[in-house]
Amino acid sequence: MRTLLVVVVLGLGAAAVADPPPQYGHQVRYAGIHPIPKSEGGGICYIEGPHVHIYAANKLEYRDDGGDEVFVGDPVAYGWAGPKYAYKGPHPIQVVVDGEPHVEYCYIEGPHFHAFAPPEGPDFQLVGGAYFYVGTPPQVFLDARPQLIGINAYYRPFGYHRPVVDVEAPVGWIGARAEFVTPGVAVEVAAPPPPAVRVDIRMPPPPAVHVGIGVNVGVGVGVGVGVGGGVVVHDRHRGPHR
């Protein structure tokens, strides 16, 4: 009986150490709580320390921190029922793995939740129950944005209840900075040519000039010049008259 028990214990130990069968996939290290893919049953993994799974992590919601995948998305979108803290706009996240703090970044633009509050300090302001990042974003934060801002489109179909943040953002909020305002799509439309303007200039006909020589009895010979139908008669003896 003792021999059989030892064999069973050793067998279980060997099974725990050995790599999983190939059909279960490659082991991936995680740190902290995170969602479970629907293909693996869905829901939330509540293991807070480092652990492994046999499914991969996507690049929008996770950051590789020394080989551990750390979830930086909104756990409430997946049914998280633990403590939650409201944020609005992108912000840094302080990740602590094996006692070493490390900074990662969340690029969710609107109101959302995390399972942790931000570290104390002037970089965050709590207004209306939500945290606003008012610090100066480092260049690495800005450089990674084009590749990671897609998390907003990723979450759009979820339709879960986000926090309601109906307050004016504090001065310096990152969401109001020019580099974090989602750029509009500029569409250049060629202006139509101005309508053709037809200018019809009609010059009046030159006045008709009639030159005639008439004889007034008792007056003498006069010269008549007619302009526009009127006639002006100059009398050489009496001056002009009509």
C-alpha positions as CSV (number, residue, x, y, z in Angstrom):
1,M,0.0,0.0,0.0
2,R,2.8,2.4,0.9
3,T,4.5,1.7,-2.4
4,L,1.3,2.4,-4.4
5,L,0.8,5.7,-2.5
6,V,4.3,6.8,-3.3
7,V,3.9,6.0,-6.9
8,V,0.7,8.0,-7.1
9,V,2.2,11.0,-5.5
10,L,5.3,10.9,-7.7
11,G,3.0,10.6,-10.7
12,L,1.0,13.6,-9.7
13,G,4.2,15.6,-9.1
14,A,5.5,14.8,-12.5
15,A,2.2,15.7,-14.2
16,A,2.3,19.1,-12.4
17,V,5.8,19.9,-13.6
18,A,5.5,18.6,-17.1
19,D,4.5,20.9,-20.0
20,P,0.8,20.8,-20.9
21,P,-0.2,18.6,-23.9
22,P,0.3,20.4,-27.2
23,Q,-3.5,20.6,-27.8
24,Y,-3.9,23.0,-24.9
25,G,-1.7,25.6,-26.4
26,H,1.4,27.5,-25.2
27,Q,1.7,28.8,-21.6
28,V,1.4,32.6,-21.2
29,R,2.3,34.4,-18.0
30,Y,-0.2,36.8,-16.6
31,A,0.0,39.2,-13.6
32,G,-3.1,40.4,-11.8
33,I,-6.8,40.0,-12.6
34,H,-7.9,39.9,-16.2
35,P,-10.7,38.8,-18.5
36,I,-11.0,35.2,-19.7
37,P,-11.6,34.8,-23.5
38,K,-15.1,33.6,-24.4
39,S,-13.5,30.7,-26.1
40,E,-12.2,29.6,-22.7
41,G,-15.5,30.2,-20.8
42,G,-15.5,34.0,-20.4
43,G,-15.7,35.9,-17.2
44,I,-12.8,37.2,-15.0
45,C,-9.7,35.5,-13.6
46,Y,-9.4,36.7,-10.0
47,I,-5.8,35.6,-9.4
48,E,-4.0,38.7,-8.3
49,G,-0.4,37.4,-8.4
50,P,1.7,36.1,-11.4
51,H,0.2,32.9,-12.9
52,V,-0.1,31.2,-16.3
53,H,-2.8,30.4,-18.8
54,I,-2.8,28.6,-22.1
55,Y,-4.3,31.4,-24.1
56,A,-2.8,34.5,-25.6
57,A,-3.3,38.1,-24.6
58,N,-4.3,40.8,-27.1
59,K,-2.1,43.8,-27.6
60,L,-4.8,46.5,-27.1
61,E,-5.8,45.5,-23.5
62,Y,-2.5,44.1,-22.2
63,R,1.1,45.3,-21.7
64,D,4.1,43.0,-21.5
65,D,5.8,43.8,-18.3
66,G,9.0,41.7,-18.0
67,G,7.3,38.7,-19.6
68,D,4.0,39.0,-17.7
69,E,0.9,40.1,-19.4
70,V,-0.8,42.9,-17.4
71,F,-4.4,43.9,-18.1
72,V,-4.9,47.7,-18.5
73,G,-8.4,47.6,-19.9
74,D,-11.8,48.1,-18.2
75,P,-12.6,44.9,-16.3
76,V,-16.3,46.0,-15.8
77,A,-16.8,45.3,-19.5
78,Y,-16.3,41.7,-18.8
79,G,-18.4,41.4,-15.6
80,W,-15.9,42.5,-12.9
81,A,-17.8,42.7,-9.6
82,G,-14.9,43.8,-7.3
83,P,-13.8,47.3,-6.4
84,K,-13.8,49.8,-9.2
85,Y,-12.7,53.3,-9.7
86,A,-13.9,55.7,-12.4
87,Y,-11.6,57.5,-14.7
88,K,-12.1,59.8,-17.7
89,G,-9.7,60.0,-20.6
90,P,-6.3,58.4,-21.1
91,H,-3.9,58.2,-18.2
92,P,-0.8,56.4,-16.9
93,I,-1.1,53.2,-14.8
94,Q,1.4,52.2,-12.2
95,V,1.9,48.4,-12.4
96,V,3.7,46.6,-9.6
97,V,5.0,43.1,-10.5
98,D,7.2,41.3,-8.0
99,G,7.5,44.5,-6.0
100,E,8.9,46.6,-8.8
101,P,6.7,49.5,-9.9
102,H,6.4,50.1,-13.6
103,V,4.4,52.6,-15.6
104,E,2.0,51.6,-18.4
105,Y,-0.7,53.6,-20.2
106,C,-4.4,53.3,-20.7
107,Y,-5.8,54.9,-23.9
108,I,-9.5,54.7,-23.3
109,E,-10.9,58.1,-24.2
110,G,-14.2,58.3,-22.4
111,P,-15.4,57.4,-18.9
112,H,-14.3,53.9,-17.8
113,F,-13.3,51.8,-14.8
114,H,-10.3,50.2,-13.4
115,A,-9.9,47.9,-10.4
116,F,-7.4,50.3,-8.7
117,A,-7.1,53.9,-7.8
118,P,-4.2,56.0,-9.2
119,P,-1.2,56.7,-7.0
120,E,-1.4,59.8,-4.9
121,G,0.1,63.0,-6.3
122,P,-0.7,66.1,-8.3
123,D,-1.0,64.2,-11.7
124,F,-4.6,63.1,-10.9
125,Q,-7.6,65.1,-9.8
126,L,-10.7,63.6,-8.4
127,V,-13.7,65.5,-9.7
128,G,-17.3,64.3,-9.6
129,G,-16.2,60.8,-8.5
130,A,-13.9,60.3,-11.4
131,Y,-10.1,60.6,-11.8
132,F,-8.8,63.0,-14.4
133,Y,-5.1,62.9,-15.5
134,V,-3.7,66.5,-15.5
135,G,0.0,65.7,-15.6
136,T,2.3,66.1,-18.5
137,P,2.3,63.1,-20.7
138,P,5.8,61.8,-21.5
139,Q,6.8,61.3,-25.1
140,V,6.6,57.5,-24.9
141,F,2.9,58.0,-24.0
142,L,2.3,60.1,-27.1
143,D,4.3,57.8,-29.4
144,A,2.4,54.7,-28.6
145,R,-1.0,56.3,-29.0
146,P,-1.5,55.6,-32.7
147,Q,-1.0,51.9,-32.2
148,L,-3.1,51.5,-29.1
149,I,-6.0,54.0,-29.5
150,G,-7.9,51.2,-31.2
151,I,-9.0,50.0,-27.8
152,N,-11.9,52.5,-28.1
153,A,-13.3,50.9,-31.3
154,Y,-12.7,47.5,-29.7
155,Y,-14.9,48.3,-26.7
156,R,-17.6,50.1,-28.7
157,P,-19.7,47.0,-29.4
158,F,-19.7,45.8,-25.7
159,G,-22.5,48.1,-24.6
160,Y,-21.8,47.8,-20.9
161,H,-22.6,50.5,-18.3
162,R,-19.7,52.9,-18.1
163,P,-19.5,55.5,-15.3
164,V,-21.5,58.7,-15.7
165,V,-19.1,61.6,-15.4
166,D,-21.2,64.8,-15.8
167,V,-18.8,67.4,-14.5
168,E,-16.5,70.0,-16.1
169,A,-13.0,68.6,-16.5
170,P,-10.3,70.3,-14.4
171,V,-7.7,72.6,-15.9
172,G,-4.9,70.6,-17.6
173,W,-6.9,67.5,-18.3
174,I,-5.2,65.4,-20.9
175,G,-8.4,65.0,-22.9
176,A,-8.4,68.7,-23.7
177,R,-4.8,68.7,-24.9
178,A,-4.3,69.3,-28.6
179,E,-2.2,66.1,-29.0
180,F,-5.0,63.9,-27.5
181,V,-8.0,65.4,-29.2
182,T,-9.1,62.9,-31.8
183,P,-8.4,64.6,-35.1
184,G,-11.2,65.1,-37.5
185,V,-11.1,64.0,-41.0
186,A,-10.3,66.9,-43.3
187,V,-12.0,66.5,-46.6
188,E,-10.7,68.9,-49.3
189,V,-13.5,69.8,-51.6
190,A,-12.6,71.7,-54.8
191,A,-14.6,74.9,-55.0
192,P,-16.8,75.0,-58.1
193,P,-15.8,77.6,-60.7
194,P,-17.6,80.9,-60.4
195,P,-20.7,81.1,-62.6
196,A,-20.1,82.7,-66.0
197,V,-21.1,86.3,-65.9
198,R,-22.3,87.6,-69.3
199,V,-21.9,91.3,-69.6
200,D,-23.8,92.7,-72.5
201,I,-22.7,96.2,-73.2
202,R,-24.8,98.0,-75.7
203,M,-23.4,101.3,-76.8
204,P,-26.0,103.8,-77.9
205,P,-25.9,104.6,-81.6
206,P,-23.9,107.7,-82.4
207,P,-26.1,110.7,-82.7
208,A,-27.3,111.5,-86.2
209,V,-25.6,114.7,-87.4
210,H,-27.4,116.6,-90.1
211,V,-25.7,119.4,-91.7
212,G,-27.8,121.5,-94.0
213,I,-27.8,124.9,-95.5
214,G,-31.0,126.8,-95.4
215,V,-32.1,130.3,-96.4
216,N,-34.2,132.4,-94.1
217,V,-35.9,135.2,-96.0
218,G,-34.7,138.5,-94.7
219,V,-32.0,136.9,-92.6
220,G,-29.5,135.4,-94.8
221,V,-27.9,132.1,-95.2
222,G,-27.6,129.8,-92.1
223,V,-26.0,126.6,-91.4
224,G,-28.1,124.0,-89.5
225,V,-26.5,121.2,-87.4
226,G,-28.8,118.5,-86.1
227,V,-27.9,116.3,-83.1
228,G,-30.1,113.5,-82.1
229,G,-33.0,114.7,-84.0
230,G,-32.8,118.2,-82.6
231,V,-31.6,121.1,-84.7
232,V,-29.6,124.1,-83.6
233,V,-29.6,126.9,-86.1
234,H,-26.8,129.5,-86.0
235,D,-27.7,132.7,-87.6
236,R,-24.7,134.6,-88.7
237,H,-26.4,137.9,-87.9
238,R,-28.5,137.3,-84.9
239,G,-26.6,134.6,-83.1
240,P,-27.9,131.2,-82.1
241,H,-31.6,130.6,-81.7
242,R,-33.9,127.5,-81.7
